[in-house]
Amino acid sequence: RVVSTQSTGITRFTDSHSCSICPANMCKSAILSLHPVSSGFPRFYFGDGGNDLCPVLSLSEGDTACPRTGFSLCKHMDAKAGEVKCRVLKWSDVGNVVEHLEGKVKD
């Protein structure tokens, strides 16, 4: 369940869910599903923690997961490589991401 407080603009996620990967109070895949992407526009998901694995596993082939190298998300993704459907762009410096995106714009 999403609880929105108009006075502060803060949105809280309060109910547990059926996801076996995420903490009981919040599933990031469920949050992503609240913000659908228009057809033809890929998602880029940036993360570094273990709690970012669930949303990465929910990404599709046209999307890109951007795990930060040396952090737990990279390790979890390596362990579940067969389950990851999206493209993967590992990065340690934002320059890696910029170079990748510039190459996509030129294509």
Secondary structure, 3 states (H helix, E strand, C coil): CEEEECCCCEEEECCCCCCCCCCCCCCHHHHHHCCCCCCCCCCEEEECCHHHHHHHHHCCCCCEEEEECCCHHHHHHHHCHHHCCCEECCECCHHHHHHHHHHHHHC
